[in-house]
Amino acid sequence: MLIDTYGRVATDLRVSLTDRCNLRCTYCMPEEGLQWLAKPDLLTDDEIVRLIDIAVTRLGITEVRFTGGEPLLRPGLVGIVERVAALEPRPQMSLTTNGIGLKRTATALKAAGLDRVNVSLDTLRPDVFKTLTRRDRHKDVIEGLEAARAAELTPVKVNSVLMPGLNENEAPDLLAWAVEHDYELRFIEQMPLDAQHGWKRDGMVTAGDILASLRTRFELTEEGSEERGSAPAERWVVDGGPHRVGVIASVTRPFCSACDRTRLTADGQVRTCLFAREETDLRAALRSDAPDEEIARIWRLAMWGKKAGAGLDDPTFVQPDRPMSAIGG
């Protein structure tokens, strides 16, 4: 198993399949994009499947989330999903995406074995979407969400980040829309993972702000810690149910003590935390023909050194060198 010195056991693996993205969200990367990883530095499809196999069969991983960048840009994605679905024991599989490519891939991903999707959508207004993402693709995301629901990649979860001066007042409208279309909405506090290092804590829309806004239109009943488990989202029942809304308060209400995640970057590095500044190289072991047990040993050692928390409440916090697009959300 993957256990750390605080007794936390990682059972959830986040796998970044690429650092590339077809949007330029202001809270993630600059308008001109980033210098992408060279192709030889990226893990191959076979290497990704082998590492997931090791994680599932030797290290106790029960859930795999494919992320990016934008994972739908990975040419071999469907094949990777199909091969991971054939593992024994079979892990639960989900995918976090901006939704642009879902209209053409949702059915194939479901057939390959993907269980569900999380789709990022921060606004219902196409003009605001264009400002936030620097791309005019709002219609494609909406159609992607519809395709995911039709393919039964459910529950379809929608992730929204609220930004001051852009979409901070949209929380009630987003929830009403999500309830109407049977999506599970989750608001995420903006995190310090932008390439420009422009994040400022005193300017962010907090979980408290979001809940106060939602309560102007909806009755929210807290679900409780037993239902939440190790999930990052605190959830509330909306108007008596059955719909729920979640808030991931990574900054103002950190949930590090219950974290059950380990992360694999697109170039084969283990990260113990989204905000970690250290990485452990598995790609070198793979490419030097190390046996599975040796790779598992390196992975266990990396997780044993996981820190108690992300340290966002520490005034000396230093933002990670890699932006979110390079390490997976």
N, C-alpha and C positions, 0 to 999 in steps of 0.2 A: 504494500500500500504506500501511498504518498502522504506521510505524516510529518508535521513540523514540531518544533520544540514546545509549542503552545497547545499541542494535542489536537490541532485541526487536521482533518483528513480530506485530501482533495479527491473528489469523485467526478468533477466537472472539468472537461478539457476544452479550451478555446483554441481553435486552429486557424491561424491567419493563412489564407491561400495565396494572397497577393498583396503588395503594398499599393497597387494602382487603383485609381478610382475615376469614374466618369463624371463626378461632381466636384465642386471646389467649395465645399461648405466653409463659411467664414470662421467657424469655431474649430476647424480641423487643419486646413492648409491654406497657403497663399493662392492668389488667383492664378499665378503662373505655374502652379503645381510644385512638385518636389523632384529631386533627382531620384529616379526609381532604382530599385535594386537591379543589378545586372542579371541576365538570365542564368548564368552558371552559379550564381549565389543562391538562387531559389531552390527549394526542395523540389525534386521531381515527384510525379504522381506516385511512383513506387515507394519513394522515401517517405512521403506523407502517410501512405497506407501502412507501411511497416511501423512507423512510430506510433500510430494510433493502435495498431495491433498490440504492440508492446504495452502501451498504456492500459488497454482493455484487459489483456490476458495475464499480465504480470503485475500491474500497479493498481488495479481496483477502479479504474475509470468506468463509469456507467452512463455518462452523458457526454456527447461530443457536439460542440457548436462550431460551425464553419463561419469564419468572418473574413475581413479583408484589412485594409482597402475594401474593394467591392468584390466579393467572392464570385459573383456571376460572370466576372471577366476571366475567370480561370477556365481555359479551354477544356480541361479534363474533369470538370466538377462532377458531372453526372456519373462518370465512371468511378470516381473516388467514392461517391455516396453509395453506389451499388456494391463496391468491394467492402466498404466498412459495414454495410448492412448484412453482409455474409459472415461477419465475425461471430465467434462463439465465445462468450455470451454476446448477444447483439446489443450495442449501446443505443440509447435514445439519440436521435440526430435532429438538430435544428440548424437554421441558417439565419444570419443577420445580414440584411441587404438594404440597399437604397430603393429597391423595387423596380428600377428602370427596366431590367431584363426579365422580370418575372412573367410577363404576358406570354413570352415564347418558351419559357423553360419550366413553368410550374408543373405541368402535367408530366414531363419527363422526370423531374426531380421526385415527384410523388411515386411514380412507377419504380424508380431506382431504390426507394426506401426512405426518403426524407420524411420526417414526422411532421414538422411544422416550421413556420418562418416568423421572424421579427422584421418588420419593415420600418425604416426611418422616414418619418414625415412630420415636419415641424409646423406646417401651416396649411390652411384650406384655401388660401388666396394665391393664385398663380403668380401675381406680381411680387408678393413677398417671397414666395419660393424662389423666384429668379434672383432676387436680391441676396437671399441667404446662401444659395448654392451656386450662384453665377452661371446657371444653366436654365434654359426654358424647357423643363421636362416634367412639370407638375402632372400633366395629363397621363404621361407614361407611368408614373408612380401609382396614380389612382387605378389605372387599368391593370397594373401588376398586382395590386391588392385584390382586385376583383377576381383575377385569375387564380391567385393563391387560395382564396375562399372556395372557388368553384372546383379546384383540384383537391379540396379537403386537407390542405396543409394547415390544420387547425389545432389549437386556437391560433388565429392570425393575430399577432400582437403588433401594435403600432407604437414606436418609440418617438417621443417628441421632446425637443430641447427648446425652451423659451428664452428669447434674447431681449434685453431691454431696448426699447425704441423700435423694435421690429414686429415681434409677435407675442409680446408679454401678456396681452389682453385676450388671447385666443383660447385660453384653457377651457372655458365653458363651451364654446362653439366646437372645439375639437372633441370634447367628451360627448356632446349631443350627437355629433356625426358618427362617432365610434359606436355608440349605443344603437343608432339607427341601422348601421351596417354590420352589426354583430362582430366588431373587432374589439380586442382588449387593449385599451390605451394605457400607456405608461409614460409618465413625464420623467425626464432625467435632468437633474441639475447639471448645468454646464461645468465641465471639468477642465483642469489646467493641462490640456493635451493638444494645444494648438501649436502649429509649427512657428508661428510668429511670436509666441510667448506674450500674447496680448491679454491673457485672462487676468481679471481682477476680481477678487472675492467680493469687494464692496459694491460691485456693479452687477452681480449675478441675480437671477430670479431664483429665490430659494423655495424649498419644499413648503415652507410656511406661507409664502406668497401664493403659491399654486393652489394650495388647499383653501385658503381664504377666498380666492377667486372662484373656485368651483362651488363653494358653499353659497355663493350668491344666487345660484340657480338649482343646485341639487342638494338632496339630503345624503350625507355620507356617513356610513357606519363602519368603524374600524373592524377589520377582519380578525386581528389578533395575532400574537406571536406564534401560537401553535400551528396555525394555518400557514404562516409565512415560512417557518423552518429556516433554511439557509439561503433562501431566495433574497436577492438584493432589493426587491421592491416591497415596500409596505403597501398593503392593498386595502381599499375601502369598497363596501357594497354600495351601489348607486341606487338611491330611491327604493330601498328594500329588496333589490335584486331583480333578475339574476345577474345583471351586469356588474362588473367590477372595474375600478380604476386603480392604477398603481403609481407610486412615486418612488423613484430611486434617488435618495438624498445622499449621494456619495460624499458631498462636501460638508453639509451641516448636520447630518445624522449618519456618520460612517458605520458600516456593518462589518468591519474587519474581523471581529471576534468570531463571527460565524462563517467566514469565507471558506468555500470548499472548491476553489478553482486553481487550476494550473494552466499556463498559457504557452503556446508554441508559435513562434513567429514564422513568417514566410521563408526566412532564411535559416530556419532550424535552430533557433535559440529558445531555451526555456526561460520564461519570465514568471516569477512567483507572484507578481502583482502588476496590475495595469500601470502603477506609478513607480515601479522598481527602476533603479538606475543601474542594476547589475543584471547580467544575463549569463546563462550557462550553455555552452556550445554542444549540441548533439549532432550537428551536421558533420563535424570533423570525425566523430566516432563512427557515424554511418559510413563515411567515405573511406575510412581506414579499415573497413571490414570487421569492426568490433562485433562480437556476438550480442544477441539480444539481452542477455543477462548483464553484460557490461554497460550497455546503454541504459538499462533499467537502474543499475547502481548509480550512474551519474545523475539520472533524473531524481532518484530518491535523495541523494546528497544535496542537490540544488533546493529541493523543497524543504529539507530539514532546516535550512538556513533562512527560511521565510521570516520576515520581520513581523512584529506584533500588529502593526497598522501602516497605513499609507502615509501618515504624518501630515495630512492636509491642514490639521489644526495647529501645526507647529509653525511659528512665524519664520523659522529658518528653512521651511520647505523649499526644495529646489525641484523645478519641473524636469521630468525625464527628457533626455536628449531626443528620443524618437517621438514623432507626433502619433496621434491615434491611428492614422492610416497605415502606419508601418507595423503596429503591434497588435491590432485587432481590438474591437470594442467589447 
